[in-house]
Amino acid sequence: MSKKVKVKDKKVQKKPYENPEVPKEWLYMAPEGVKLCKVYEGIRECGEWEAEYWKEAEVLEIGIPEAGSVDLEEMDAELGDEALFSYMREKNIAKVYLVTIRPEYWERARGVMQYIAERMGGFFCGDTKDFQPEVGREG
């Protein structure tokens, strides 16, 4: 007589949807007076996401439950290129922050970007040759 062995059901982890058209690197084009500490305060007030801010490094990590994070860090303007400076002047942008997302969680990251742009001003654009796509900017 053979003994029956019960096999536990395994939960299959779904692989996040990958969107190759969404860049991993973005730029937050911030208006005059917007600093990461101010963005951090706005995120904490919202309560939808967890946030950590490192003042010395000028880095903000916004945790999205079960979807990684949206990370912002101050860019050294000295390291930028002429195309970026020209774009900033054209759009009347005072400060640029480098933003990193997980493209497989694009929809959730976009929600964070839209929230920041609506509350703080400015907009997000892909860190690409043509600064596309854009989030949070009207026409």
GROMACS elastic network, one bead per residue, 0.5 to 0.9 nm:
[ bonds ]
;  ai    aj funct       b0    kb
    7    10     6  0.87906   500
   13    16     6  0.89656   500
   14    17     6  0.86855   500
   15    18     6  0.84230   500
   15   104     6  0.88435   500
   16    67     6  0.88775   500
   16   104     6  0.54595   500
   16   105     6  0.69568   500
   17   103     6  0.84394   500
   17   104     6  0.50535   500
   17   105     6  0.71790   500
   17   106     6  0.87788   500
   18    22     6  0.87678   500
   18   103     6  0.64588   500
   18   105     6  0.77992   500
   18   106     6  0.85494   500
   19    22     6  0.57301   500
   19    23     6  0.86528   500
   19   103     6  0.61563   500
   19   104     6  0.59969   500
   19   105     6  0.86612   500
   19   106     6  0.76692   500
   20    23     6  0.73508   500
   20   103     6  0.76024   500
   20   104     6  0.86308   500
   21   103     6  0.86293   500
   22    25     6  0.88951   500
   22   103     6  0.57865   500
   22   104     6  0.85464   500
   22   106     6  0.72081   500
   22   126     6  0.81102   500
   22   133     6  0.79381   500
   23    26     6  0.68738   500
   23   100     6  0.87954   500
   23   101     6  0.81453   500
   23   102     6  0.86923   500
   23   103     6  0.65639   500
   23   126     6  0.61615   500
   23   127     6  0.73183   500
   23   128     6  0.79161   500
   23   133     6  0.84785   500
   24    99     6  0.82688   500
   24   100     6  0.57298   500
   24   101     6  0.52989   500
   24   102     6  0.60288   500
   24   103     6  0.56420   500
   24   126     6  0.82151   500
   24   127     6  0.84052   500
   25    98     6  0.72129   500
   25    99     6  0.57697   500
   25   101     6  0.66384   500
   25   102     6  0.89501   500
   25   126     6  0.64556   500
   25   127     6  0.55020   500
   25   128     6  0.82843   500
   26    97     6  0.84220   500
   26    98     6  0.60920   500
   26   100     6  0.61117   500
   26   101     6  0.77810   500
   26   124     6  0.66577   500
   26   125     6  0.56515   500
   26   128     6  0.80439   500
   26   131     6  0.85742   500
   27    72     6  0.86166   500
   27    96     6  0.63626   500
   27    97     6  0.56052   500
   27    99     6  0.54463   500
   27   100     6  0.85014   500
   27   123     6  0.83448   500
   27   124     6  0.55191   500
   27   125     6  0.53455   500
   27   126     6  0.61171   500
   27   127     6  0.57636   500
   27   131     6  0.84001   500
   28    72     6  0.79969   500
   28    95     6  0.81689   500
   28    96     6  0.55638   500
   28    98     6  0.64471   500
   28    99     6  0.65714   500
   28   113     6  0.85197   500
   28   117     6  0.86553   500
   28   122     6  0.72690   500
   28   123     6  0.58953   500
   28   125     6  0.66416   500
   28   126     6  0.88945   500
   29    88     6  0.76027   500
   29    91     6  0.86850   500
   29    93     6  0.59760   500
   29    94     6  0.75822   500
   29    95     6  0.61728   500
   29    97     6  0.67639   500
   29   121     6  0.87350   500
   29   122     6  0.53738   500
   29   123     6  0.53243   500
   29   124     6  0.58839   500
   29   125     6  0.75287   500
   30    33     6  0.81530   500
   30    34     6  0.60737   500
   30    35     6  0.82083   500
   30    93     6  0.59528   500
   30    94     6  0.61680   500
   30    95     6  0.51655   500
   30    96     6  0.59456   500
   30    97     6  0.76064   500
   30   117     6  0.84376   500
   30   120     6  0.78439   500
   30   121     6  0.66590   500
   30   123     6  0.67572   500
   30   124     6  0.84887   500
   31    34     6  0.60246   500
   31    92     6  0.75310   500
   31    93     6  0.52682   500
   31    94     6  0.51933   500
   31    95     6  0.65174   500
   31    96     6  0.88351   500
   31   120     6  0.80560   500
   31   121     6  0.63616   500
   31   122     6  0.54372   500
   31   123     6  0.88447   500
   32    35     6  0.86974   500
   32    93     6  0.71616   500
   32    94     6  0.50150   500
   32    95     6  0.69744   500
   33    38     6  0.89940   500
   33    94     6  0.80585   500
   33    95     6  0.86038   500
   34    37     6  0.83779   500
   34    38     6  0.64687   500
   34    39     6  0.73833   500
   34    94     6  0.86908   500
   34    95     6  0.78565   500
   34   120     6  0.68085   500
   34   121     6  0.82006   500
   34   122     6  0.89316   500
   35    38     6  0.53759   500
   35    39     6  0.65758   500
   35    40     6  0.87821   500
   35    58     6  0.89188   500
   35    74     6  0.88757   500
   35    95     6  0.85289   500
   36    40     6  0.59918   500
   36    41     6  0.85863   500
   36    53     6  0.78671   500
   36    55     6  0.83887   500
   36    58     6  0.68455   500
   36    59     6  0.73643   500
   36    60     6  0.66356   500
   36    72     6  0.78677   500
   36    73     6  0.79330   500
   36    74     6  0.79379   500
   36    97     6  0.87098   500
   37    41     6  0.62979   500
   37    42     6  0.87458   500
   37    53     6  0.71525   500
   37    54     6  0.88637   500
   37    55     6  0.74535   500
   37    58     6  0.82921   500
   37    60     6  0.81309   500
   38    41     6  0.51541   500
   38    42     6  0.63626   500
   38    43     6  0.87787   500
   38   120     6  0.82534   500
   39    42     6  0.50840   500
   39    43     6  0.62458   500
   39    44     6  0.86875   500
   39    60     6  0.84246   500
   39   116     6  0.69556   500
   39   119     6  0.85947   500
   39   120     6  0.70810   500
   40    43     6  0.51679   500
   40    44     6  0.62230   500
   40    45     6  0.86564   500
   40    51     6  0.67416   500
   40    52     6  0.75416   500
   40    53     6  0.66183   500
   40    60     6  0.69286   500
   40    61     6  0.87313   500
   40    62     6  0.83343   500
   41    44     6  0.51574   500
   41    45     6  0.62043   500
   41    46     6  0.87521   500
   42    45     6  0.51459   500
   42    46     6  0.63953   500
   42   116     6  0.78049   500
   42   119     6  0.75482   500
   42   120     6  0.82697   500
   43    46     6  0.51721   500
   43    47     6  0.67285   500
   43    48     6  0.77614   500
   43    49     6  0.68378   500
   43    50     6  0.77505   500
   43    51     6  0.68815   500
   43    62     6  0.78292   500
   43   112     6  0.87110   500
   43   115     6  0.84944   500
   43   116     6  0.78574   500
   44    47     6  0.53973   500
   44    48     6  0.80262   500
   44    49     6  0.73434   500
   44    50     6  0.70858   500
   44    51     6  0.66825   500
   45    48     6  0.85989   500
   46    49     6  0.73802   500
   47    50     6  0.72319   500
   48    64     6  0.82549   500
   48    65     6  0.89480   500
   49    62     6  0.64587   500
   49    63     6  0.57447   500
   49    64     6  0.56364   500
   49    65     6  0.71936   500
   49   112     6  0.85422   500
   50    61     6  0.82552   500
   50    62     6  0.57777   500
   50    64     6  0.69756   500
   50    65     6  0.81684   500
   51    60     6  0.70529   500
   51    61     6  0.55687   500
   51    63     6  0.58935   500
   51    64     6  0.89777   500
   52    59     6  0.82861   500
   52    60     6  0.57966   500
   52    61     6  0.52432   500
   52    62     6  0.66150   500
   52    63     6  0.82247   500
   53    57     6  0.87651   500
   53    58     6  0.74288   500
   53    59     6  0.58880   500
   53    61     6  0.64574   500
   53    62     6  0.86872   500
   54    57     6  0.56014   500
   54    58     6  0.57430   500
   54    59     6  0.52821   500
   54    60     6  0.64347   500
   54    61     6  0.86634   500
   55    59     6  0.68239   500
   55    60     6  0.84707   500
   56    59     6  0.80724   500
   57    60     6  0.89595   500
   57    73     6  0.78589   500
   57    74     6  0.81227   500
   58    72     6  0.83222   500
   58    73     6  0.57380   500
   58    74     6  0.56468   500
   59    71     6  0.72850   500
   59    72     6  0.57327   500
   59    74     6  0.66870   500
   60    70     6  0.82780   500
   60    71     6  0.57256   500
   60    72     6  0.50921   500
   60    73     6  0.62870   500
   61    69     6  0.64841   500
   61    70     6  0.59983   500
   61    72     6  0.64216   500
   61    73     6  0.86482   500
   62    68     6  0.86050   500
   62    69     6  0.53080   500
   62    70     6  0.51161   500
   62    71     6  0.61168   500
   62    72     6  0.82648   500
   62   112     6  0.82709   500
   63    66     6  0.86677   500
   63    67     6  0.77951   500
   63    68     6  0.60837   500
   63    70     6  0.65915   500
   63    71     6  0.84243   500
   64    67     6  0.52319   500
   64    68     6  0.55665   500
   64    69     6  0.52380   500
   64    70     6  0.75250   500
   64   108     6  0.73967   500
   64   109     6  0.76620   500
   64   112     6  0.85100   500
   65    68     6  0.69139   500
   65    69     6  0.82343   500
   67   102     6  0.77740   500
   67   104     6  0.83933   500
   67   105     6  0.58397   500
   67   108     6  0.72822   500
   67   109     6  0.81961   500
   68   101     6  0.78326   500
   68   102     6  0.66841   500
   68   105     6  0.77490   500
   68   109     6  0.88140   500
   69   100     6  0.81261   500
   69   101     6  0.63232   500
   69   102     6  0.71887   500
   69   109     6  0.74807   500
   70    99     6  0.68269   500
   70   100     6  0.58271   500
   70   102     6  0.76531   500
   70   109     6  0.63706   500
   70   112     6  0.75889   500
   70   113     6  0.84178   500
   71    98     6  0.80167   500
   71    99     6  0.54133   500
   71   100     6  0.51426   500
   71   101     6  0.66642   500
   72    97     6  0.60692   500
   72    98     6  0.55828   500
   72   100     6  0.66728   500
   73    96     6  0.89226   500
   73    97     6  0.54118   500
   73    98     6  0.53116   500
   73    99     6  0.66202   500
   73   100     6  0.88469   500
   74    77     6  0.89060   500
   74    95     6  0.84697   500
   74    96     6  0.69521   500
   74    98     6  0.63493   500
   75    78     6  0.85311   500
   75    79     6  0.77618   500
   75    80     6  0.80784   500
   75    95     6  0.82791   500
   75    96     6  0.61678   500
   75    97     6  0.52679   500
   75    98     6  0.59739   500
   76    79     6  0.56115   500
   76    80     6  0.71913   500
   76    96     6  0.86103   500
   76    97     6  0.87964   500
   77    80     6  0.53290   500
   77    81     6  0.86482   500
   77    85     6  0.85659   500
   77    95     6  0.82756   500
   77    96     6  0.78871   500
   78    81     6  0.83106   500
   80    83     6  0.83264   500
   80    84     6  0.63661   500
   80    85     6  0.70534   500
   81    84     6  0.54158   500
   81    85     6  0.64595   500
   81    86     6  0.87311   500
   82    85     6  0.50358   500
   82    86     6  0.59722   500
   82    87     6  0.84659   500
   83    86     6  0.51287   500
   83    87     6  0.61376   500
   83    88     6  0.86167   500
   83   129     6  0.83941   500
   84    87     6  0.50704   500
   84    88     6  0.61470   500
   84    89     6  0.86723   500
   84   131     6  0.87165   500
   85    88     6  0.50137   500
   85    89     6  0.62172   500
   85    90     6  0.85794   500
   86    89     6  0.51746   500
   86    90     6  0.61494   500
   86    91     6  0.86801   500
   87    90     6  0.50356   500
   87    91     6  0.61834   500
   87    92     6  0.84186   500
   87    93     6  0.83479   500
   87   131     6  0.85325   500
   88    91     6  0.52392   500
   88    92     6  0.58334   500
   88    94     6  0.72463   500
   88    95     6  0.82116   500
   88    96     6  0.82997   500
   89    93     6  0.62303   500
   89    94     6  0.82517   500
   90    93     6  0.78548   500
   93    96     6  0.76239   500
   93   122     6  0.75045   500
   98   127     6  0.82926   500
   99   124     6  0.86000   500
   99   127     6  0.86924   500
  101   104     6  0.87331   500
  101   105     6  0.79353   500
  101   106     6  0.76406   500
  101   109     6  0.66359   500
  102   105     6  0.56522   500
  102   106     6  0.67321   500
  102   109     6  0.76804   500
  103   107     6  0.86077   500
  103   109     6  0.81442   500
  104   107     6  0.84526   500
  105   108     6  0.56593   500
  105   109     6  0.62674   500
  105   110     6  0.86465   500
  106   109     6  0.51096   500
  106   110     6  0.59387   500
  106   111     6  0.86372   500
  107   110     6  0.51348   500
  107   111     6  0.64719   500
  108   111     6  0.51814   500
  108   112     6  0.68173   500
  108   113     6  0.89846   500
  109   112     6  0.52220   500
  109   113     6  0.63990   500
  109   114     6  0.87396   500
  110   114     6  0.60555   500
  110   115     6  0.84861   500
  110   135     6  0.72322   500
  111   114     6  0.51653   500
  111   115     6  0.61530   500
  111   116     6  0.87174   500
  112   115     6  0.51181   500
  112   116     6  0.63055   500
  112   117     6  0.86909   500
  113   116     6  0.52275   500
  113   117     6  0.61592   500
  113   118     6  0.85780   500
  113   123     6  0.79012   500
  113   124     6  0.68517   500
  113   135     6  0.68266   500
  113   136     6  0.71094   500
  114   117     6  0.51114   500
  114   118     6  0.60095   500
  114   119     6  0.85306   500
  114   123     6  0.80448   500
  114   124     6  0.84071   500
  114   135     6  0.64496   500
  114   136     6  0.52065   500
  114   137     6  0.89415   500
  115   118     6  0.52683   500
  115   119     6  0.61920   500
  115   120     6  0.83530   500
  115   136     6  0.83092   500
  116   119     6  0.52646   500
  116   120     6  0.55903   500
  116   121     6  0.72003   500
  116   122     6  0.84230   500
  116   123     6  0.82608   500
  116   136     6  0.83644   500
  117   120     6  0.53708   500
  117   122     6  0.54631   500
  117   123     6  0.53156   500
  117   124     6  0.75324   500
  117   135     6  0.79834   500
  117   136     6  0.53437   500
  117   137     6  0.77333   500
  118   121     6  0.57069   500
  118   122     6  0.80788   500
  118   123     6  0.85644   500
  118   136     6  0.68920   500
  118   137     6  0.89955   500
  121   136     6  0.83520   500
  121   137     6  0.88011   500
  122   136     6  0.73713   500
  122   137     6  0.71631   500
  123   134     6  0.71380   500
  123   135     6  0.59326   500
  123   137     6  0.53633   500
  124   133     6  0.83133   500
  124   134     6  0.55704   500
  124   135     6  0.50403   500
  124   136     6  0.64283   500
  124   137     6  0.77257   500
  125   128     6  0.81865   500
  125   131     6  0.53940   500
  125   132     6  0.55698   500
  125   133     6  0.56001   500
  125   135     6  0.62699   500
  125   136     6  0.88284   500
  126   129     6  0.85389   500
  126   130     6  0.80750   500
  126   133     6  0.53589   500
  126   134     6  0.64935   500
  126   135     6  0.88018   500
  127   130     6  0.81897   500
  127   131     6  0.57196   500
  127   132     6  0.74651   500
  127   133     6  0.88822   500
  128   132     6  0.63557   500
  128   133     6  0.85351   500
  129   132     6  0.78452   500
  130   133     6  0.83985   500
  131   134     6  0.73512   500
  134   137     6  0.68334   500
  135   138     6  0.87314   500
